[in-house]
């Protein structure tokens, strides 16, 4: 049995090594949410690309408004109107104090430098009910209400780094910059195998001695959130020959980079995963980690293959599977996709928490904020690995260190979001 830190380091090394065998692909921007960027993006242009009005009003020359006051307002003649999308005429008549009616987003004429809000002027309308002149009662600051070229993005500004996960908010930014396609990591191909003669389909009526297979649907759902695609999903009895047949098929088809199994990794008579892997020539990097829940977790590699293939054997209890996915499989996938390593947050324990000596514990918890703004972690009742009901109240995992049999109230501990893929 090894420590969690040692296991995690081995997983990350394997992912870093295997990431070199992966390639990128082009993806349309609208389909890129959730994908992992494989290039650095910089703005190819200024945004905005031209000076434009931040509101409806009148484009003026600030120097012509300096003397404006209520006692002596400045009168400006309106020479035209500019709507968004129109290209204005740069018309300045010598000796004439003029302005343009302008709409939000419209280009400011080249000879004008400021915009005054429509509610800050007095309109003098012509007989066609169009503005003919305006009166200004106070000076207008140079550049007022004008969005300058490059004010949002200057040409060459870094927009996103390689390894970033594309989110919906990125789409509006990249579309504004004219980016139609992205270079992204190919989705990780994953095979999911649920083992156990006691398993029943989730829509089937339960027979005596049976339980519903909750881990298979969970893994498929969780994988969809971390840029992966499930290429095989199977449920088998406690049958080593059937399991070996599935693995042989995956090896021949070369349709997976990661295999995740649930169940059959402990020390019971029907726990056949480790023996089958050894018989097939796989290298077991670790089997049993000093954690709770999920101690029997296994990690293996299939050597001498053109494309790398690894296997995570997760315990079959539902919460053990969830912990295995969150703290073993997910770090591997992050590394394979060349994403940044996840960093823990910290919170203060709200009460004493007993724990087994020598095991790192991943406890279902709820994190909130106290009146002083400190993050407070409350470990929830129902920490047994078969109990899924606390997952409905939990919003975090409280990670308690190996040392000690009780972590005292007020201790600062690591916390991770329940789902951390993005």
C-alpha positions as CSV (number, residue, x, y, z in Angstrom):
1,X,0.0,0.0,0.0
2,X,1.3,3.4,-1.0
3,X,0.5,7.0,0.1
4,X,-1.9,9.1,-1.9
5,X,0.8,11.6,-2.7
6,X,3.0,8.9,-4.2
7,X,0.1,7.5,-6.2
8,X,-0.9,10.9,-7.5
9,X,2.7,11.7,-8.6
10,X,2.9,8.4,-10.5
11,X,-0.4,9.1,-12.2
12,X,0.8,12.6,-13.3
13,X,4.1,11.2,-14.6
14,X,2.3,8.6,-16.7
15,X,-0.1,11.3,-18.1
16,X,2.8,13.6,-19.0
17,X,4.6,10.8,-20.7
18,X,1.5,9.6,-22.6
19,X,0.4,13.1,-23.6
20,X,3.3,13.2,-26.1
21,X,1.5,10.5,-28.2
22,X,-1.7,12.6,-28.6
23,X,-2.6,14.9,-31.4
24,X,-4.8,18.0,-31.7
25,X,-7.7,18.7,-34.1
26,X,-9.6,21.7,-35.4
27,X,-12.9,22.5,-33.9
28,X,-15.5,25.1,-34.9
29,X,-15.8,27.8,-32.2
30,X,-19.5,27.0,-31.5
31,X,-18.7,23.4,-30.7
32,X,-15.6,24.1,-28.6
33,X,-17.2,24.5,-25.2
34,X,-15.6,22.0,-22.8
35,X,-12.7,21.3,-25.1
36,X,-9.0,21.9,-24.2
37,X,-7.2,24.5,-26.2
38,X,-3.9,23.4,-27.7
39,X,-2.6,26.7,-28.9
40,X,-1.9,30.2,-27.5
41,X,-4.4,32.7,-28.9
42,X,-3.5,36.4,-29.4
43,X,-5.7,39.1,-30.7
44,X,-5.0,39.7,-34.4
45,X,-6.7,43.1,-34.3
46,X,-7.8,45.9,-32.1
47,X,-11.2,45.6,-30.5
48,X,-13.0,48.0,-31.0
49,X,-11.5,48.4,-34.4
50,X,-12.6,52.0,-34.6
51,X,-13.7,54.9,-32.3
52,X,-17.4,54.5,-31.7
53,X,-20.1,56.0,-29.5
54,X,-20.9,54.4,-26.1
55,X,-24.4,55.9,-26.2
56,X,-27.0,57.8,-28.2
57,X,-26.2,61.5,-28.4
58,X,-24.1,63.9,-30.5
59,X,-20.5,63.7,-31.7
60,X,-18.8,67.0,-30.9
61,X,-15.4,68.6,-30.8
62,X,-14.6,69.1,-27.2
63,X,-12.6,72.3,-27.8
64,X,-15.8,74.0,-29.2
65,X,-17.7,73.3,-25.9
66,X,-15.2,74.8,-23.5
67,X,-17.1,78.1,-23.0
68,X,-20.5,76.4,-22.5
69,X,-22.6,77.5,-19.5
70,X,-26.2,78.0,-18.5
71,X,-25.6,81.7,-18.9
72,X,-24.1,81.4,-22.3
73,X,-24.8,78.0,-23.9
74,X,-22.9,76.8,-27.0
75,X,-25.0,76.4,-30.1
76,X,-23.9,73.6,-32.5
77,X,-25.5,72.9,-35.9
78,X,-26.4,69.2,-36.6
79,X,-24.9,68.3,-40.0
80,X,-26.2,64.7,-40.2
81,X,-27.0,61.5,-38.4
82,X,-24.9,58.3,-38.0
83,X,-26.4,54.9,-37.2
84,X,-24.4,51.8,-36.1
85,X,-22.9,50.2,-39.1
86,X,-22.7,53.3,-41.2
87,X,-19.5,55.0,-42.4
88,X,-19.7,58.7,-41.5
89,X,-18.6,61.5,-43.8
90,X,-15.7,63.4,-42.2
91,X,-17.2,66.8,-42.8
92,X,-15.8,69.9,-41.0
93,X,-16.8,73.3,-42.2
94,X,-14.2,76.0,-41.4
95,X,-15.5,78.5,-38.9
96,X,-18.7,76.5,-38.3
97,X,-19.6,74.9,-34.9
98,X,-21.1,71.6,-36.0
99,X,-22.0,68.2,-34.6
100,X,-23.4,64.8,-35.7
101,X,-26.4,63.0,-34.2
102,X,-24.9,59.6,-33.3
103,X,-26.3,56.2,-32.2
104,X,-24.7,53.7,-29.8
105,X,-22.0,51.7,-31.6
106,X,-21.8,54.1,-34.5
107,X,-18.4,55.2,-35.8
108,X,-17.4,58.6,-34.5
109,X,-16.4,60.9,-37.5
110,X,-12.6,61.4,-37.7
111,X,-12.7,65.1,-37.0
112,X,-14.8,64.7,-33.8
113,X,-13.5,63.5,-30.5
114,X,-16.3,63.3,-27.9
115,X,-20.0,62.4,-27.5
116,X,-22.5,64.3,-25.4
117,X,-25.5,62.4,-24.1
118,X,-28.8,63.3,-25.7
119,X,-30.3,64.1,-22.3
120,X,-27.6,66.7,-21.6
121,X,-28.5,68.9,-24.6
122,X,-31.4,71.0,-25.6
123,X,-32.7,70.1,-29.1
124,X,-33.9,72.6,-31.6
125,X,-35.8,70.7,-34.2
126,X,-36.5,71.5,-37.8
127,X,-39.9,71.3,-39.4
128,X,-39.2,67.7,-40.5
129,X,-38.9,66.9,-36.7
130,X,-35.2,66.2,-37.2
131,X,-32.6,67.8,-35.0
132,X,-31.3,71.0,-36.5
133,X,-29.3,72.5,-33.7
134,X,-28.4,71.7,-30.1
135,X,-27.6,73.8,-27.1
136,X,-24.8,72.8,-24.7
137,X,-24.8,74.2,-21.1
138,X,-21.5,72.7,-19.9
139,X,-18.2,71.7,-21.4
140,X,-17.7,68.2,-22.8
141,X,-14.6,66.3,-21.7
142,X,-12.4,65.2,-24.6
143,X,-13.0,61.6,-25.3
144,X,-16.2,61.5,-23.3
145,X,-18.4,58.5,-24.1
146,X,-16.2,57.3,-27.0
147,X,-14.9,53.7,-27.1
148,X,-11.4,54.0,-28.4
149,X,-9.7,51.6,-30.8
150,X,-8.1,48.7,-28.8
151,X,-9.7,49.8,-25.6
152,X,-11.0,46.2,-25.1
153,X,-8.2,44.3,-26.8
154,X,-5.1,45.7,-28.4
155,X,-3.6,43.8,-31.4
156,X,-1.2,41.1,-30.0
157,X,-2.8,40.8,-26.6
158,X,-2.8,37.2,-25.2
159,X,-6.4,36.0,-25.1
160,X,-6.0,32.4,-24.0
161,X,-3.2,30.0,-23.1
162,X,-2.7,26.4,-24.3
163,X,-4.4,24.1,-21.8
164,X,-7.3,26.4,-21.1
165,X,-10.8,24.9,-21.1
166,X,-13.1,26.7,-23.4
167,X,-16.2,28.0,-21.6
168,X,-19.3,29.7,-23.0
169,X,-18.0,33.1,-22.0
170,X,-14.9,32.5,-24.1
171,X,-17.0,32.1,-27.2
172,X,-18.3,35.7,-27.1
173,X,-14.7,36.9,-26.7
174,X,-13.3,34.8,-29.5
175,X,-16.2,35.5,-31.9
176,X,-15.6,39.2,-31.3
177,X,-12.0,38.7,-32.4
178,X,-13.0,36.8,-35.5
179,X,-11.8,33.4,-34.4
180,X,-13.9,30.8,-36.2
181,X,-11.9,27.6,-35.4
182,X,-9.7,26.4,-32.6
183,X,-6.9,23.9,-32.2
184,X,-8.1,21.6,-29.4
185,X,-7.0,18.3,-27.8
186,X,-8.7,15.3,-29.2
187,X,-11.2,13.8,-26.8
188,X,-9.8,11.0,-24.6
189,X,-11.3,7.7,-25.6
190,X,-12.4,5.7,-22.5
191,X,-13.8,2.3,-22.0
192,X,-16.0,1.7,-18.9
193,X,-16.5,-1.8,-17.5
194,X,-18.8,-2.4,-14.5
195,X,-18.2,-5.8,-12.8
196,X,-20.4,-7.6,-10.4
197,X,-22.9,-10.5,-10.5
198,X,-25.0,-8.4,-8.1
199,X,-25.5,-5.6,-10.6
200,X,-28.9,-4.8,-12.1
201,X,-29.8,-2.2,-14.8
202,X,-31.1,1.1,-13.4
203,X,-34.5,0.6,-15.1
204,X,-34.9,-3.0,-14.1
205,X,-37.0,-4.2,-11.1
206,X,-34.7,-5.3,-8.4
207,X,-34.5,-9.0,-7.7
208,X,-33.4,-10.4,-4.3
209,X,-29.7,-9.8,-3.7
210,X,-29.3,-7.3,-6.5
211,X,-28.3,-3.6,-6.5
212,X,-28.6,-1.1,-9.3
213,X,-25.5,-0.3,-11.3
214,X,-25.0,3.4,-10.4
215,X,-21.3,3.6,-11.1
216,X,-21.5,3.0,-14.8
217,X,-24.0,5.9,-15.5
218,X,-22.0,8.1,-13.1
219,X,-18.7,7.5,-14.9
220,X,-20.2,8.1,-18.3
221,X,-21.7,11.4,-17.1
222,X,-18.5,12.5,-15.3
223,X,-16.3,11.7,-18.4
224,X,-18.6,13.8,-20.6
225,X,-17.6,16.8,-18.5
226,X,-13.8,16.4,-19.0
227,X,-13.4,16.2,-22.7
228,X,-13.7,12.5,-23.0
229,X,-15.8,10.1,-25.1
230,X,-16.9,6.6,-23.9
231,X,-16.0,4.2,-26.8
232,X,-17.2,1.1,-24.9
233,X,-19.5,0.6,-21.9
234,X,-20.0,-2.8,-20.6
235,X,-21.5,-4.6,-17.6
236,X,-20.2,-8.1,-16.8
237,X,-20.6,-10.8,-14.2
238,X,-17.9,-11.8,-11.8
239,X,-16.2,-13.7,-14.6
240,X,-12.5,-13.4,-15.3
241,X,-12.8,-15.0,-18.7
242,X,-15.5,-12.5,-19.8
243,X,-13.3,-9.7,-18.5
244,X,-10.3,-10.9,-20.3
245,X,-12.3,-11.2,-23.5
246,X,-13.4,-7.5,-23.2
247,X,-9.8,-6.4,-22.6
248,X,-8.6,-8.5,-25.6
249,X,-11.2,-6.8,-27.8
250,X,-10.1,-3.3,-26.6
251,X,-6.4,-4.1,-27.3
252,X,-7.2,-5.4,-30.8
253,X,-9.5,-2.6,-31.7
254,X,-7.2,0.1,-30.2
255,X,-10.3,2.1,-29.4
256,X,-9.4,3.3,-25.9
257,X,-6.6,5.2,-24.2
258,X,-8.1,4.7,-20.7
259,X,-10.0,1.8,-19.2
260,X,-12.0,2.3,-16.0
261,X,-13.3,-0.7,-14.2
262,X,-15.5,-0.8,-11.1
263,X,-15.5,-3.7,-8.6
264,X,-13.3,-6.8,-8.2
265,X,-10.2,-5.0,-7.0
266,X,-10.2,-6.0,-3.3
267,X,-9.0,-9.3,-1.8
268,X,-12.1,-11.4,-2.1
269,X,-12.4,-14.7,-4.0
270,X,-14.3,-12.9,-6.8
271,X,-11.8,-10.0,-7.1
272,X,-10.1,-11.0,-10.3
273,X,-9.0,-7.7,-11.9
274,X,-5.4,-7.7,-10.7
275,X,-4.7,-11.3,-11.5
276,X,-6.2,-11.0,-15.0
277,X,-4.0,-7.9,-15.7
278,X,-0.9,-9.7,-14.6
279,X,-1.7,-12.7,-16.8
280,X,-2.1,-10.4,-19.8
281,X,1.3,-8.8,-19.2
282,X,0.1,-5.5,-17.8
283,X,2.3,-3.6,-15.3
284,X,0.4,-2.8,-12.1
285,X,1.9,0.5,-10.9
286,X,0.0,0.5,-7.6
287,X,-2.8,-1.6,-6.0
288,X,-4.1,-0.2,-2.7
289,X,-3.6,3.4,-1.6
290,X,-3.8,4.7,2.0
291,X,-7.1,6.5,1.6
292,X,-10.7,6.3,2.7
293,X,-12.9,5.6,0.9
294,X,-11.5,3.6,-2.0
295,X,-8.4,2.0,-0.6
296,X,-8.2,-1.0,-3.0
297,X,-7.8,1.4,-6.1
298,X,-5.5,0.0,-8.8
299,X,-3.6,1.6,-11.6
300,X,-2.0,-0.4,-14.4
301,X,-0.3,0.2,-17.8
302,X,-0.2,-2.0,-20.8
303,X,3.4,-1.9,-22.1
304,X,4.9,-2.2,-25.5
305,X,2.1,-0.5,-27.4
306,X,2.3,2.0,-30.2
307,X,-0.4,4.1,-28.4
308,X,-0.4,4.1,-24.6
309,X,-3.2,2.4,-22.7
310,X,-3.8,2.6,-18.9
311,X,-6.4,1.0,-16.6
312,X,-7.9,2.4,-13.4
313,X,-9.5,-0.3,-11.2
314,X,-11.9,1.5,-8.9
315,X,-13.7,-0.2,-5.9
316,X,-17.4,-0.9,-6.6
317,X,-19.0,0.9,-3.7
318,X,-20.6,4.0,-5.3
319,X,-18.8,6.7,-3.2
320,X,-15.4,4.9,-3.6
321,X,-16.0,5.0,-7.4
322,X,-16.8,8.8,-7.1
323,X,-13.7,9.4,-5.1
324,X,-11.6,7.3,-7.5
325,X,-12.9,9.2,-10.5
326,X,-12.4,12.6,-8.8
327,X,-9.0,12.1,-7.3
328,X,-7.3,9.5,-9.5
329,X,-8.8,9.3,-13.0
330,X,-9.5,13.1,-13.3
331,X,-5.9,14.1,-12.5
332,X,-4.7,11.6,-15.1
333,X,-7.1,13.0,-17.7
334,X,-6.1,16.6,-16.9
335,X,-2.5,15.7,-17.5
336,X,-3.2,13.8,-20.7
337,X,-5.1,16.8,-22.0
338,X,-2.2,19.1,-20.9
339,X,-4.4,21.1,-18.5
340,X,-3.0,22.8,-15.4
341,X,-2.9,20.8,-12.2
342,X,-5.9,21.5,-9.9
343,X,-5.2,23.5,-6.8
344,X,-6.9,22.9,-3.5
345,X,-8.8,25.6,-1.6
346,X,-8.7,25.8,2.1
347,X,-11.5,26.0,4.7
348,X,-11.8,25.8,8.5
349,X,-13.4,22.7,10.0
350,X,-16.6,23.5,11.9
351,X,-16.3,20.6,14.3
352,X,-14.0,17.8,15.5
353,X,-13.8,15.0,12.9
354,X,-12.6,11.5,13.8
355,X,-10.7,9.5,11.2
356,X,-8.5,6.4,10.9
357,X,-4.8,6.9,11.6
358,X,-2.5,6.7,8.5
359,X,-5.2,7.2,5.9
360,X,-5.9,10.3,3.8
361,X,-9.7,10.8,4.0
362,X,-12.0,12.3,1.4
363,X,-15.1,13.3,3.2
364,X,-18.3,14.6,1.8
365,X,-18.7,18.1,3.1
366,X,-20.5,21.4,2.8
367,X,-18.5,24.6,2.5
368,X,-19.9,28.0,3.3
369,X,-18.9,31.4,4.6
370,X,-19.2,32.7,8.2
371,X,-20.0,36.3,9.2
372,X,-16.3,37.2,8.9
373,X,-16.0,35.9,5.4
374,X,-14.0,32.8,6.3
375,X,-14.6,29.5,4.4
376,X,-16.1,26.9,6.8
377,X,-16.2,23.2,6.0
378,X,-18.8,21.0,7.7
379,X,-18.2,17.3,7.3
380,X,-21.6,15.7,6.7
381,X,-23.0,12.6,8.5
382,X,-23.1,9.4,6.4
383,X,-19.5,8.9,5.3
384,X,-19.8,5.2,4.6
385,X,-18.7,4.3,1.0
386,X,-22.2,2.9,0.1
387,X,-24.1,6.0,1.3
388,X,-24.9,8.3,-1.6
389,X,-27.6,10.4,0.0
390,X,-25.1,13.0,1.5
391,X,-24.0,13.8,-2.1
392,X,-27.2,15.7,-2.4
393,X,-26.2,18.1,0.4
394,X,-22.4,18.2,-0.3
395,X,-20.7,20.8,-2.4
396,X,-17.2,19.9,-1.6
397,X,-14.7,17.2,-0.5
398,X,-12.9,17.9,2.7
399,X,-9.5,16.2,2.5
400,X,-8.1,15.3,5.9
401,X,-4.4,14.4,6.3
402,X,-3.0,11.0,7.1
403,X,-1.7,11.9,10.6
404,X,-3.9,11.7,13.6
405,X,-7.2,10.1,14.6
406,X,-9.1,13.3,15.1
407,X,-8.8,16.6,13.3
408,X,-9.8,19.4,15.6
409,X,-12.4,22.0,15.1
410,X,-10.8,25.2,13.7
411,X,-8.1,23.3,11.7
412,X,-7.5,24.6,8.2
413,X,-8.0,21.7,5.7
414,X,-7.9,21.3,2.0
415,X,-11.2,21.3,0.1
416,X,-12.1,20.5,-3.5
417,X,-15.3,21.1,-5.4
418,X,-17.4,18.0,-5.8
419,X,-17.1,18.2,-9.5
420,X,-13.9,19.8,-10.6
421,X,-13.4,19.0,-14.3
422,X,-13.8,22.7,-15.4
